[in-house]
Amino acid sequence: MPPVKKEARPSSRAGRTRTPAFVKNRRGVKNWKEVSAWLDWRGIEDIECITPDQAGIARGKMMPSKKFTSNTSLALPSAVFMTTISGGYPEDGNGFSYPEDDGDLKLMPDLGTLSEVPWETDPTAQVICDLVHQDGRSVEFTPRNVLKRVIAAYHARGLKPVVAPEIEFYLVRKNPDPDYPLTPPVGRSGRPIGGGAGYSIAGVNEFDELIDDIYHFSEAQGLEIDTLIHEEGAGQLEINLRHGDPVELADQVFLFKRTIREAALKHETYATFMAKPMQGQPGSAMHIHQSVLNTRTGRNVFTNEDGSESAAFFHFIGGMQQHVPNALVMFAPYVNSYRRLTQAASAPVNNKWGYDNRTTAFRVPRSDPSARRVENRIPSSDANPYLALAASLACGLIGLTRKLKPDDPILTTANEDEIDLPRGLLEAVDLFEDDKDLREVLGESFVTTYAAIKRAEFETFMEVISPWEREYLLLNV
């Protein structure tokens, strides 16, 4: 039997068309001309146009993909970005008032963030948007714009910040009743997860299928996980991201939180980023590694040419020490956040710094001189990533510009000392409002808006009677 003759494959010279590389990109396009091809190649039916509010919650609109590409004007009420976590609104006062032109704000899609939504049943994409006024002016008090403002302040000085966040979170059993405490989940072994499993591979393996979905969902969105570990808490995990541009990394944390929650729900489990979700268990942090490059040379400004520590390195730490306590409300934004910042929670309790000292607020990890960086260990995982990065970089920038000097590094355990940080939300808000340097870097309208929201959230919290009060006050006072 003669061999079957294979049909010759057409060459590109013969007119064969190739799929453009940008269409295959899992994440982002450069311009509107590329959008349609990107969507068509994936068969996308719907688009989620999303943006983070002050809490880091995704707000926005969903629409058919054809409407998205038809130059449709998108808008959200400005009040969305003055909303408390419980859905209320702050009262006028303390410098805050609702603007007279309290109208709609325009959503401006950042096409570089376009990606699939892999957990949706219908082919869906998402794109992160910036907010502008109707006349095109940037909206100063929205979180992504606050971070961009801080980055612009660095660029104006010939500097480029680089960050790498680490996000801790808990997996817990489904708990629809808020009156009952959260409990650890049951893993594949069929037994509830216990604590003390830091860096345990067996602890990670308890959630193999869920973690596989986190990886698959992340890959589909073009999100890069550096490492994943089991932390000390029962069912507590940590994801480390690769270093890069602060806005891009904040976008990734914003999307990762959505991704992890959705993967957990697929497996009948909750994922929570509360700072202190379970009594007797460690809190969850969002550590931020930071370095600064010279935009002209590309060199790390924390390191001299001979490899030694530069003056800028110490000034950056000085700024962190002096101003992070005043910006704490952006790192610890809720009443629950302050339950983590205690001596019993393995978290920082003051503004000390040290070399490879995990008990300090600001740790300098072991690294090559070119990778010298400062890790801010104060932020909790409930913080809005855009605002936590903005606040941390703003404090460092103030140190650079004011040439602030740090204290001597701590060589001993630092989180067993006296607590120097604000102990509660209202104290933190007062310090935040009084810091004129922070106001200048972050913007007046953001500071007044954010402080008003936090005061309103505290008043809502005070309306709730806790089990502790019923336990110790009901029959004793």
TORKOL-4160 file (C-alpha; in steps of 0.2 Angstrom, whole numbers, padded with zeros to 4 digits, m for minus):
477
<pt num="1" X="0000" Y="0000" Z="0000"/>
<pt num="2" X="0008" Y="0017" Z="m0005"/>
<pt num="3" X="0011" Y="0029" Z="0009"/>
<pt num="4" X="m0002" Y="0042" Z="0011"/>
<pt num="5" X="0004" Y="0059" Z="0004"/>
<pt num="6" X="0003" Y="0072" Z="0017"/>
<pt num="7" X="m0005" Y="0089" Z="0012"/>
<pt num="8" X="0008" Y="0103" Z="0012"/>
<pt num="9" X="0006" Y="0116" Z="0026"/>
<pt num="10" X="0004" Y="0133" Z="0019"/>
<pt num="11" X="0019" Y="0144" Z="0024"/>
<pt num="12" X="0018" Y="0162" Z="0030"/>
<pt num="13" X="0024" Y="0168" Z="0013"/>
<pt num="14" X="0009" Y="0159" Z="0005"/>
<pt num="15" X="m0003" Y="0171" Z="0015"/>
<pt num="16" X="m0005" Y="0161" Z="0031"/>
<pt num="17" X="m0011" Y="0172" Z="0045"/>
<pt num="18" X="m0004" Y="0171" Z="0062"/>
<pt num="19" X="m0012" Y="0175" Z="0078"/>
<pt num="20" X="m0004" Y="0191" Z="0085"/>
<pt num="21" X="0006" Y="0189" Z="0100"/>
<pt num="22" X="m0004" Y="0202" Z="0110"/>
<pt num="23" X="m0019" Y="0191" Z="0107"/>
<pt num="24" X="m0012" Y="0177" Z="0116"/>
<pt num="25" X="m0006" Y="0187" Z="0131"/>
<pt num="26" X="m0015" Y="0182" Z="0147"/>
<pt num="27" X="m0015" Y="0199" Z="0153"/>
<pt num="28" X="m0017" Y="0216" Z="0145"/>
<pt num="29" X="m0017" Y="0225" Z="0128"/>
<pt num="30" X="m0009" Y="0241" Z="0123"/>
<pt num="31" X="m0023" Y="0250" Z="0115"/>
<pt num="32" X="m0042" Y="0250" Z="0110"/>
<pt num="33" X="m0037" Y="0243" Z="0093"/>
<pt num="34" X="m0031" Y="0227" Z="0101"/>
<pt num="35" X="m0046" Y="0225" Z="0113"/>
<pt num="36" X="m0058" Y="0217" Z="0100"/>
<pt num="37" X="m0046" Y="0204" Z="0094"/>
<pt num="38" X="m0041" Y="0199" Z="0112"/>
<pt num="39" X="m0059" Y="0197" Z="0116"/>
<pt num="40" X="m0064" Y="0188" Z="0100"/>
<pt num="41" X="m0050" Y="0176" Z="0102"/>
<pt num="42" X="m0057" Y="0170" Z="0119"/>
<pt num="43" X="m0075" Y="0171" Z="0115"/>
<pt num="44" X="m0078" Y="0184" Z="0129"/>
<pt num="45" X="m0096" Y="0188" Z="0131"/>
<pt num="46" X="m0096" Y="0200" Z="0146"/>
<pt num="47" X="m0084" Y="0213" Z="0154"/>
<pt num="48" X="m0082" Y="0217" Z="0172"/>
<pt num="49" X="m0076" Y="0235" Z="0173"/>
<pt num="50" X="m0070" Y="0236" Z="0191"/>
<pt num="51" X="m0061" Y="0248" Z="0203"/>
<pt num="52" X="m0056" Y="0247" Z="0221"/>
<pt num="53" X="m0065" Y="0257" Z="0234"/>
<pt num="54" X="m0058" Y="0263" Z="0250"/>
<pt num="55" X="m0059" Y="0246" Z="0258"/>
<pt num="56" X="m0052" Y="0237" Z="0243"/>
<pt num="57" X="m0068" Y="0230" Z="0237"/>
<pt num="58" X="m0071" Y="0228" Z="0219"/>
<pt num="59" X="m0084" Y="0241" Z="0213"/>
<pt num="60" X="m0090" Y="0243" Z="0195"/>
<pt num="61" X="m0101" Y="0238" Z="0181"/>
<pt num="62" X="m0103" Y="0223" Z="0170"/>
<pt num="63" X="m0108" Y="0224" Z="0152"/>
<pt num="64" X="m0108" Y="0214" Z="0136"/>
<pt num="65" X="m0091" Y="0214" Z="0127"/>
<pt num="66" X="m0099" Y="0223" Z="0111"/>
<pt num="67" X="m0105" Y="0237" Z="0122"/>
<pt num="68" X="m0088" Y="0239" Z="0130"/>
<pt num="69" X="m0079" Y="0241" Z="0113"/>
<pt num="70" X="m0092" Y="0253" Z="0107"/>
<pt num="71" X="m0085" Y="0269" Z="0116"/>
<pt num="72" X="m0098" Y="0268" Z="0129"/>
<pt num="73" X="m0096" Y="0280" Z="0143"/>
<pt num="74" X="m0094" Y="0272" Z="0161"/>
<pt num="75" X="m0098" Y="0281" Z="0177"/>
<pt num="76" X="m0100" Y="0278" Z="0196"/>
<pt num="77" X="m0107" Y="0289" Z="0209"/>
<pt num="78" X="m0093" Y="0298" Z="0219"/>
<pt num="79" X="m0102" Y="0292" Z="0235"/>
<pt num="80" X="m0096" Y="0274" Z="0232"/>
<pt num="81" X="m0079" Y="0280" Z="0237"/>
<pt num="82" X="m0085" Y="0288" Z="0253"/>
<pt num="83" X="m0094" Y="0272" Z="0259"/>
<pt num="84" X="m0090" Y="0263" Z="0275"/>
<pt num="85" X="m0087" Y="0244" Z="0276"/>
<pt num="86" X="m0105" Y="0242" Z="0283"/>
<pt num="87" X="m0113" Y="0252" Z="0269"/>
<pt num="88" X="m0115" Y="0268" Z="0278"/>
<pt num="89" X="m0109" Y="0286" Z="0275"/>
<pt num="90" X="m0099" Y="0298" Z="0286"/>
<pt num="91" X="m0106" Y="0314" Z="0293"/>
<pt num="92" X="m0099" Y="0331" Z="0288"/>
<pt num="93" X="m0086" Y="0337" Z="0300"/>
<pt num="94" X="m0067" Y="0337" Z="0305"/>
<pt num="95" X="m0063" Y="0345" Z="0288"/>
<pt num="96" X="m0074" Y="0333" Z="0278"/>
<pt num="97" X="m0089" Y="0338" Z="0268"/>
<pt num="98" X="m0098" Y="0331" Z="0253"/>
<pt num="99" X="m0093" Y="0341" Z="0238"/>
<pt num="100" X="m0107" Y="0352" Z="0230"/>
<pt num="101" X="m0104" Y="0344" Z="0213"/>
<pt num="102" X="m0106" Y="0327" Z="0220"/>
<pt num="103" X="m0109" Y="0319" Z="0203"/>
<pt num="104" X="m0104" Y="0304" Z="0194"/>
<pt num="105" X="m0085" Y="0299" Z="0191"/>
<pt num="106" X="m0080" Y="0292" Z="0175"/>
<pt num="107" X="m0072" Y="0275" Z="0174"/>
<pt num="108" X="m0056" Y="0274" Z="0163"/>
<pt num="109" X="m0051" Y="0257" Z="0159"/>
<pt num="110" X="m0033" Y="0253" Z="0161"/>
<pt num="111" X="m0031" Y="0241" Z="0146"/>
<pt num="112" X="m0015" Y="0234" Z="0153"/>
<pt num="113" X="m0025" Y="0225" Z="0166"/>
<pt num="114" X="m0037" Y="0216" Z="0154"/>
<pt num="115" X="m0038" Y="0198" Z="0159"/>
<pt num="116" X="m0050" Y="0183" Z="0160"/>
<pt num="117" X="m0062" Y="0179" Z="0175"/>
<pt num="118" X="m0058" Y="0161" Z="0176"/>
<pt num="119" X="m0071" Y="0156" Z="0189"/>
<pt num="120" X="m0086" Y="0162" Z="0179"/>
<pt num="121" X="m0097" Y="0150" Z="0169"/>
<pt num="122" X="m0099" Y="0161" Z="0154"/>
<pt num="123" X="m0083" Y="0168" Z="0145"/>
<pt num="124" X="m0080" Y="0184" Z="0155"/>
<pt num="125" X="m0066" Y="0196" Z="0156"/>
<pt num="126" X="m0061" Y="0210" Z="0169"/>
<pt num="127" X="m0052" Y="0226" Z="0168"/>
<pt num="128" X="m0047" Y="0238" Z="0182"/>
<pt num="129" X="m0052" Y="0256" Z="0180"/>
<pt num="130" X="m0046" Y="0273" Z="0186"/>
<pt num="131" X="m0057" Y="0287" Z="0191"/>
<pt num="132" X="m0058" Y="0304" Z="0183"/>
<pt num="133" X="m0070" Y="0319" Z="0185"/>
<pt num="134" X="m0081" Y="0323" Z="0170"/>
<pt num="135" X="m0068" Y="0336" Z="0164"/>
<pt num="136" X="m0054" Y="0323" Z="0164"/>
<pt num="137" X="m0046" Y="0328" Z="0181"/>
<pt num="138" X="m0039" Y="0314" Z="0191"/>
<pt num="139" X="m0050" Y="0310" Z="0207"/>
<pt num="140" X="m0038" Y="0313" Z="0221"/>
<pt num="141" X="m0046" Y="0303" Z="0234"/>
<pt num="142" X="m0049" Y="0286" Z="0225"/>
<pt num="143" X="m0036" Y="0272" Z="0231"/>
<pt num="144" X="m0027" Y="0268" Z="0214"/>
<pt num="145" X="m0025" Y="0287" Z="0211"/>
<pt num="146" X="m0018" Y="0290" Z="0228"/>
<pt num="147" X="m0005" Y="0277" Z="0225"/>
<pt num="148" X="m0001" Y="0284" Z="0208"/>
<pt num="149" X="0001" Y="0301" Z="0216"/>
<pt num="150" X="0014" Y="0294" Z="0228"/>
<pt num="151" X="0023" Y="0286" Z="0213"/>
<pt num="152" X="0023" Y="0302" Z="0203"/>
<pt num="153" X="0031" Y="0311" Z="0218"/>
<pt num="154" X="0046" Y="0298" Z="0217"/>
<pt num="155" X="0047" Y="0300" Z="0198"/>
<pt num="156" X="0048" Y="0319" Z="0200"/>
<pt num="157" X="0064" Y="0316" Z="0210"/>
<pt num="158" X="0072" Y="0304" Z="0198"/>
<pt num="159" X="0067" Y="0289" Z="0208"/>
<pt num="160" X="0057" Y="0273" Z="0205"/>
<pt num="161" X="0051" Y="0262" Z="0220"/>
<pt num="162" X="0050" Y="0243" Z="0218"/>
<pt num="163" X="0039" Y="0233" Z="0230"/>
<pt num="164" X="0035" Y="0214" Z="0234"/>
<pt num="165" X="0020" Y="0211" Z="0244"/>
<pt num="166" X="0017" Y="0195" Z="0255"/>
<pt num="167" X="m0001" Y="0191" Z="0259"/>
<pt num="168" X="m0007" Y="0180" Z="0273"/>
<pt num="169" X="m0024" Y="0173" Z="0275"/>
<pt num="170" X="m0035" Y="0160" Z="0283"/>
<pt num="171" X="m0045" Y="0146" Z="0276"/>
<pt num="172" X="m0060" Y="0143" Z="0288"/>
<pt num="173" X="m0076" Y="0133" Z="0288"/>
<pt num="174" X="m0091" Y="0141" Z="0281"/>
<pt num="175" X="m0100" Y="0151" Z="0294"/>
<pt num="176" X="m0115" Y="0161" Z="0289"/>
<pt num="177" X="m0119" Y="0166" Z="0307"/>
<pt num="178" X="m0108" Y="0180" Z="0312"/>
<pt num="179" X="m0112" Y="0177" Z="0331"/>
<pt num="180" X="m0102" Y="0161" Z="0331"/>
<pt num="181" X="m0083" Y="0160" Z="0331"/>
<pt num="182" X="m0074" Y="0155" Z="0316"/>
<pt num="183" X="m0066" Y="0137" Z="0316"/>
<pt num="184" X="m0052" Y="0129" Z="0306"/>
<pt num="185" X="m0057" Y="0120" Z="0290"/>
<pt num="186" X="m0056" Y="0101" Z="0288"/>
<pt num="187" X="m0043" Y="0096" Z="0276"/>
<pt num="188" X="m0041" Y="0080" Z="0264"/>
<pt num="189" X="m0036" Y="0070" Z="0280"/>
<pt num="190" X="m0054" Y="0073" Z="0286"/>
<pt num="191" X="m0048" Y="0081" Z="0302"/>
<pt num="192" X="m0049" Y="0099" Z="0307"/>
<pt num="193" X="m0032" Y="0108" Z="0304"/>
<pt num="194" X="m0022" Y="0112" Z="0319"/>
<pt num="195" X="m0010" Y="0126" Z="0322"/>
<pt num="196" X="0009" Y="0126" Z="0323"/>
<pt num="197" X="0011" Y="0120" Z="0305"/>
<pt num="198" X="0023" Y="0134" Z="0299"/>
<pt num="199" X="0031" Y="0130" Z="0283"/>
<pt num="200" X="0024" Y="0112" Z="0284"/>
<pt num="201" X="0022" Y="0104" Z="0267"/>
<pt num="202" X="0009" Y="0092" Z="0274"/>
<pt num="203" X="m0001" Y="0107" Z="0280"/>
<pt num="204" X="m0001" Y="0114" Z="0262"/>
<pt num="205" X="m0005" Y="0097" Z="0255"/>
<pt num="206" X="m0021" Y="0096" Z="0266"/>
<pt num="207" X="m0028" Y="0109" Z="0253"/>
<pt num="208" X="m0020" Y="0102" Z="0237"/>
<pt num="209" X="m0036" Y="0104" Z="0226"/>
<pt num="210" X="m0040" Y="0121" Z="0232"/>
<pt num="211" X="m0022" Y="0127" Z="0230"/>
<pt num="212" X="m0022" Y="0120" Z="0212"/>
<pt num="213" X="m0037" Y="0130" Z="0208"/>
<pt num="214" X="m0028" Y="0146" Z="0215"/>
<pt num="215" X="m0014" Y="0142" Z="0204"/>
<pt num="216" X="m0025" Y="0139" Z="0189"/>
<pt num="217" X="m0036" Y="0154" Z="0192"/>
<pt num="218" X="m0020" Y="0165" Z="0194"/>
<pt num="219" X="m0012" Y="0158" Z="0178"/>
<pt num="220" X="m0027" Y="0162" Z="0168"/>
<pt num="221" X="m0026" Y="0180" Z="0174"/>
<pt num="222" X="m0008" Y="0182" Z="0171"/>
<pt num="223" X="m0004" Y="0183" Z="0190"/>
<pt num="224" X="0013" Y="0177" Z="0196"/>
<pt num="225" X="0014" Y="0168" Z="0212"/>
<pt num="226" X="0032" Y="0167" Z="0218"/>
<pt num="227" X="0030" Y="0155" Z="0233"/>
<pt num="228" X="0016" Y="0148" Z="0244"/>
<pt num="229" X="0018" Y="0142" Z="0261"/>
<pt num="230" X="0008" Y="0136" Z="0277"/>
<pt num="231" X="0009" Y="0149" Z="0291"/>
<pt num="232" X="0009" Y="0146" Z="0309"/>
<pt num="233" X="m0010" Y="0148" Z="0311"/>
<pt num="234" X="m0023" Y="0134" Z="0309"/>
<pt num="235" X="m0027" Y="0134" Z="0290"/>
<pt num="236" X="m0016" Y="0150" Z="0288"/>
<pt num="237" X="m0007" Y="0152" Z="0271"/>
<pt num="238" X="0004" Y="0165" Z="0264"/>
<pt num="239" X="0007" Y="0170" Z="0246"/>
<pt num="240" X="0023" Y="0179" Z="0240"/>
<pt num="241" X="0023" Y="0190" Z="0224"/>
<pt num="242" X="0037" Y="0194" Z="0214"/>
<pt num="243" X="0044" Y="0212" Z="0215"/>
<pt num="244" X="0039" Y="0225" Z="0203"/>
<pt num="245" X="0030" Y="0242" Z="0200"/>
<pt num="246" X="0019" Y="0247" Z="0215"/>
<pt num="247" X="0003" Y="0250" Z="0205"/>
<pt num="248" X="0005" Y="0233" Z="0196"/>
<pt num="249" X="0008" Y="0224" Z="0212"/>
<pt num="250" X="m0007" Y="0232" Z="0220"/>
<pt num="251" X="m0017" Y="0227" Z="0206"/>
<pt num="252" X="m0011" Y="0209" Z="0208"/>
<pt num="253" X="m0015" Y="0209" Z="0227"/>
<pt num="254" X="m0032" Y="0216" Z="0223"/>
<pt num="255" X="m0036" Y="0202" Z="0210"/>
<pt num="256" X="m0028" Y="0189" Z="0221"/>
<pt num="257" X="m0040" Y="0192" Z="0235"/>
<pt num="258" X="m0054" Y="0190" Z="0223"/>
<pt num="259" X="m0046" Y="0174" Z="0216"/>
<pt num="260" X="m0042" Y="0166" Z="0233"/>
<pt num="261" X="m0060" Y="0169" Z="0239"/>
<pt num="262" X="m0068" Y="0162" Z="0223"/>
<pt num="263" X="m0056" Y="0146" Z="0224"/>
<pt num="264" X="m0061" Y="0144" Z="0242"/>
<pt num="265" X="m0080" Y="0145" Z="0239"/>
<pt num="266" X="m0078" Y="0132" Z="0225"/>
<pt num="267" X="m0072" Y="0120" Z="0239"/>
<pt num="268" X="m0086" Y="0125" Z="0251"/>
<pt num="269" X="m0073" Y="0135" Z="0262"/>
<pt num="270" X="m0071" Y="0153" Z="0266"/>
<pt num="271" X="m0055" Y="0163" Z="0263"/>
<pt num="272" X="m0053" Y="0178" Z="0275"/>
<pt num="273" X="m0041" Y="0192" Z="0275"/>
<pt num="274" X="m0047" Y="0198" Z="0292"/>
<pt num="275" X="m0032" Y="0204" Z="0303"/>
<pt num="276" X="m0037" Y="0193" Z="0318"/>
<pt num="277" X="m0050" Y="0181" Z="0313"/>
<pt num="278" X="m0048" Y="0168" Z="0327"/>
<pt num="279" X="m0045" Y="0170" Z="0345"/>
<pt num="280" X="m0029" Y="0161" Z="0351"/>
<pt num="281" X="m0022" Y="0161" Z="0333"/>
<pt num="282" X="m0009" Y="0172" Z="0325"/>
<pt num="283" X="m0015" Y="0187" Z="0315"/>
<pt num="284" X="m0013" Y="0189" Z="0296"/>
<pt num="285" X="m0001" Y="0202" Z="0289"/>
<pt num="286" X="0003" Y="0210" Z="0272"/>
<pt num="287" X="0022" Y="0212" Z="0273"/>
<pt num="288" X="0029" Y="0225" Z="0260"/>
<pt num="289" X="0047" Y="0223" Z="0254"/>
<pt num="290" X="0053" Y="0240" Z="0247"/>
<pt num="291" X="0068" Y="0247" Z="0237"/>
<pt num="292" X="0071" Y="0262" Z="0227"/>
<pt num="293" X="0080" Y="0264" Z="0210"/>
<pt num="294" X="0088" Y="0279" Z="0202"/>
<pt num="295" X="0078" Y="0281" Z="0186"/>
<pt num="296" X="0093" Y="0287" Z="0176"/>
<pt num="297" X="0106" Y="0273" Z="0181"/>
<pt num="298" X="0094" Y="0259" Z="0187"/>
<pt num="299" X="0104" Y="0257" Z="0203"/>
<pt num="300" X="0097" Y="0254" Z="0220"/>
<pt num="301" X="0099" Y="0270" Z="0229"/>
<pt num="302" X="0100" Y="0260" Z="0246"/>
<pt num="303" X="0117" Y="0254" Z="0241"/>
<pt num="304" X="0133" Y="0264" Z="0237"/>
<pt num="305" X="0145" Y="0259" Z="0223"/>
<pt num="306" X="0156" Y="0250" Z="0235"/>
<pt num="307" X="0141" Y="0239" Z="0241"/>
<pt num="308" X="0139" Y="0248" Z="0258"/>
<pt num="309" X="0123" Y="0256" Z="0264"/>
<pt num="310" X="0119" Y="0273" Z="0258"/>
<pt num="311" X="0113" Y="0288" Z="0267"/>
<pt num="312" X="0097" Y="0286" Z="0257"/>
<pt num="313" X="0094" Y="0269" Z="0265"/>
<pt num="314" X="0095" Y="0276" Z="0282"/>
<pt num="315" X="0084" Y="0291" Z="0278"/>
<pt num="316" X="0071" Y="0279" Z="0271"/>
<pt num="317" X="0071" Y="0270" Z="0287"/>
<pt num="318" X="0070" Y="0286" Z="0297"/>
<pt num="319" X="0055" Y="0291" Z="0287"/>
<pt num="320" X="0047" Y="0274" Z="0291"/>
<pt num="321" X="0050" Y="0276" Z="0309"/>
<pt num="322" X="0044" Y="0293" Z="0311"/>
<pt num="323" X="0028" Y="0293" Z="0300"/>
<pt num="324" X="0022" Y="0275" Z="0299"/>
<pt num="325" X="0014" Y="0276" Z="0317"/>
<pt num="326" X="0004" Y="0291" Z="0310"/>
<pt num="327" X="m0001" Y="0282" Z="0295"/>
<pt num="328" X="m0006" Y="0266" Z="0304"/>
<pt num="329" X="m0024" Y="0268" Z="0300"/>
<pt num="330" X="m0020" Y="0264" Z="0282"/>
<pt num="331" X="m0011" Y="0249" Z="0287"/>
<pt num="332" X="m0023" Y="0244" Z="0301"/>
<pt num="333" X="m0040" Y="0250" Z="0294"/>
<pt num="334" X="m0052" Y="0242" Z="0306"/>
<pt num="335" X="m0056" Y="0239" Z="0324"/>
<pt num="336" X="m0051" Y="0221" Z="0322"/>
<pt num="337" X="m0034" Y="0226" Z="0315"/>
<pt num="338" X="m0028" Y="0232" Z="0332"/>
<pt num="339" X="m0031" Y="0214" Z="0339"/>
<pt num="340" X="m0016" Y="0209" Z="0329"/>
<pt num="341" X="m0005" Y="0222" Z="0335"/>
<pt num="342" X="m0002" Y="0215" Z="0352"/>
<pt num="343" X="0012" Y="0206" Z="0361"/>
<pt num="344" X="0003" Y="0190" Z="0361"/>
<pt num="345" X="0000" Y="0190" Z="0342"/>
<pt num="346" X="0018" Y="0188" Z="0335"/>
<pt num="347" X="0016" Y="0205" Z="0326"/>
<pt num="348" X="0026" Y="0222" Z="0328"/>
<pt num="349" X="0021" Y="0233" Z="0343"/>
<pt num="350" X="0032" Y="0248" Z="0340"/>
<pt num="351" X="0043" Y="0256" Z="0326"/>
<pt num="352" X="0059" Y="0248" Z="0329"/>
<pt num="353" X="0070" Y="0241" Z="0315"/>
<pt num="354" X="0084" Y="0228" Z="0313"/>
<pt num="355" X="0094" Y="0217" Z="0302"/>
<pt num="356" X="0085" Y="0201" Z="0298"/>
<pt num="357" X="0075" Y="0203" Z="0314"/>
<pt num="358" X="0057" Y="0197" Z="0312"/>
<pt num="359" X="0052" Y="0205" Z="0328"/>
<pt num="360" X="0054" Y="0223" Z="0322"/>
<pt num="361" X="0042" Y="0233" Z="0312"/>
<pt num="362" X="0055" Y="0237" Z="0299"/>
<pt num="363" X="0066" Y="0222" Z="0294"/>
<pt num="364" X="0081" Y="0223" Z="0283"/>
<pt num="365" X="0082" Y="0205" Z="0275"/>
<pt num="366" X="0099" Y="0197" Z="0271"/>
<pt num="367" X="0102" Y="0200" Z="0252"/>
<pt num="368" X="0115" Y="0205" Z="0240"/>
<pt num="369" X="0119" Y="0224" Z="0240"/>
<pt num="370" X="0110" Y="0227" Z="0224"/>
<pt num="371" X="0094" Y="0219" Z="0231"/>
<pt num="372" X="0095" Y="0229" Z="0248"/>
<pt num="373" X="0078" Y="0233" Z="0254"/>
<pt num="374" X="0067" Y="0237" Z="0269"/>
<pt num="375" X="0052" Y="0226" Z="0274"/>
<pt num="376" X="0037" Y="0234" Z="0282"/>
<pt num="377" X="0030" Y="0221" Z="0293"/>
<pt num="378" X="0016" Y="0232" Z="0301"/>
<pt num="379" X="0002" Y="0231" Z="0288"/>
<pt num="380" X="m0012" Y="0218" Z="0291"/>
<pt num="381" X="m0019" Y="0208" Z="0277"/>
<pt num="382" X="m0036" Y="0217" Z="0279"/>
<pt num="383" X="m0028" Y="0233" Z="0272"/>
<pt num="384" X="m0032" Y="0240" Z="0255"/>
<pt num="385" X="m0016" Y="0236" Z="0245"/>
<pt num="386" X="m0016" Y="0252" Z="0235"/>
<pt num="387" X="m0017" Y="0262" Z="0251"/>
<pt num="388" X="m0005" Y="0252" Z="0261"/>
<pt num="389" X="0008" Y="0253" Z="0247"/>
<pt num="390" X="0005" Y="0272" Z="0245"/>
<pt num="391" X="0007" Y="0275" Z="0264"/>
<pt num="392" X="0022" Y="0264" Z="0266"/>
<pt num="393" X="0031" Y="0273" Z="0251"/>
<pt num="394" X="0025" Y="0290" Z="0257"/>
<pt num="395" X="0033" Y="0288" Z="0274"/>
<pt num="396" X="0050" Y="0282" Z="0265"/>
<pt num="397" X="0049" Y="0297" Z="0253"/>
<pt num="398" X="0047" Y="0309" Z="0267"/>
<pt num="399" X="0062" Y="0302" Z="0275"/>
<pt num="400" X="0072" Y="0304" Z="0259"/>
<pt num="401" X="0067" Y="0322" Z="0256"/>
<pt num="402" X="0068" Y="0327" Z="0275"/>
<pt num="403" X="0084" Y="0317" Z="0277"/>
<pt num="404" X="0077" Y="0309" Z="0293"/>
<pt num="405" X="0089" Y="0298" Z="0303"/>
<pt num="406" X="0084" Y="0282" Z="0311"/>
<pt num="407" X="0087" Y="0275" Z="0328"/>
<pt num="408" X="0100" Y="0262" Z="0330"/>
<pt num="409" X="0095" Y="0244" Z="0324"/>
<pt num="410" X="0088" Y="0232" Z="0337"/>
<pt num="411" X="0098" Y="0216" Z="0340"/>
<pt num="412" X="0086" Y="0208" Z="0352"/>
<pt num="413" X="0067" Y="0203" Z="0353"/>
<pt num="414" X="0058" Y="0219" Z="0349"/>
<pt num="415" X="0039" Y="0214" Z="0350"/>
<pt num="416" X="0040" Y="0210" Z="0369"/>
<pt num="417" X="0043" Y="0228" Z="0373"/>
<pt num="418" X="0031" Y="0242" Z="0377"/>
<pt num="419" X="0018" Y="0245" Z="0364"/>
<pt num="420" X="0022" Y="0262" Z="0355"/>
<pt num="421" X="0009" Y="0261" Z="0341"/>
<pt num="422" X="m0009" Y="0267" Z="0342"/>
<pt num="423" X="m0019" Y="0255" Z="0352"/>
<pt num="424" X="m0036" Y="0259" Z="0343"/>
<pt num="425" X="m0044" Y="0266" Z="0327"/>
<pt num="426" X="m0049" Y="0283" Z="0334"/>
<pt num="427" X="m0031" Y="0286" Z="0341"/>
<pt num="428" X="m0024" Y="0281" Z="0324"/>
<pt num="429" X="m0036" Y="0293" Z="0315"/>
<pt num="430" X="m0031" Y="0308" Z="0325"/>
<pt num="431" X="m0012" Y="0305" Z="0322"/>
<pt num="432" X="m0016" Y="0303" Z="0303"/>
<pt num="433" X="m0025" Y="0319" Z="0302"/>
<pt num="434" X="m0011" Y="0329" Z="0312"/>
<pt num="435" X="0003" Y="0323" Z="0301"/>
<pt num="436" X="0006" Y="0338" Z="0288"/>
<pt num="437" X="0019" Y="0329" Z="0279"/>
<pt num="438" X="0008" Y="0314" Z="0275"/>
<pt num="439" X="m0006" Y="0326" Z="0270"/>
<pt num="440" X="0005" Y="0334" Z="0257"/>
<pt num="441" X="0011" Y="0318" Z="0249"/>
<pt num="442" X="m0006" Y="0309" Z="0250"/>
<pt num="443" X="m0018" Y="0323" Z="0246"/>
<pt num="444" X="m0029" Y="0334" Z="0257"/>
<pt num="445" X="m0046" Y="0327" Z="0250"/>
<pt num="446" X="m0040" Y="0309" Z="0252"/>
<pt num="447" X="m0035" Y="0312" Z="0270"/>
<pt num="448" X="m0051" Y="0320" Z="0275"/>
<pt num="449" X="m0062" Y="0308" Z="0266"/>
<pt num="450" X="m0053" Y="0292" Z="0273"/>
<pt num="451" X="m0053" Y="0299" Z="0291"/>
<pt num="452" X="m0071" Y="0303" Z="0290"/>
<pt num="453" X="m0075" Y="0285" Z="0284"/>
<pt num="454" X="m0065" Y="0277" Z="0298"/>
<pt num="455" X="m0073" Y="0288" Z="0311"/>
<pt num="456" X="m0090" Y="0282" Z="0304"/>
<pt num="457" X="m0085" Y="0264" Z="0305"/>
<pt num="458" X="m0080" Y="0265" Z="0323"/>
<pt num="459" X="m0097" Y="0273" Z="0328"/>
<pt num="460" X="m0105" Y="0258" Z="0319"/>
<pt num="461" X="m0094" Y="0246" Z="0329"/>
<pt num="462" X="m0099" Y="0254" Z="0345"/>
<pt num="463" X="m0117" Y="0250" Z="0342"/>
<pt num="464" X="m0113" Y="0231" Z="0343"/>
<pt num="465" X="m0113" Y="0222" Z="0360"/>
<pt num="466" X="m0099" Y="0209" Z="0361"/>
<pt num="467" X="m0099" Y="0192" Z="0370"/>
<pt num="468" X="m0086" Y="0198" Z="0381"/>
<pt num="469" X="m0098" Y="0212" Z="0388"/>
<pt num="470" X="m0112" Y="0199" Z="0391"/>
<pt num="471" X="m0099" Y="0187" Z="0399"/>
<pt num="472" X="m0091" Y="0199" Z="0411"/>
<pt num="473" X="m0103" Y="0213" Z="0414"/>
<pt num="474" X="m0121" Y="0206" Z="0413"/>
<pt num="475" X="m0121" Y="0199" Z="0431"/>
<pt num="476" X="m0106" Y="0207" Z="0439"/>
<pt num="477" X="m0108" Y="0226" Z="0438"/>
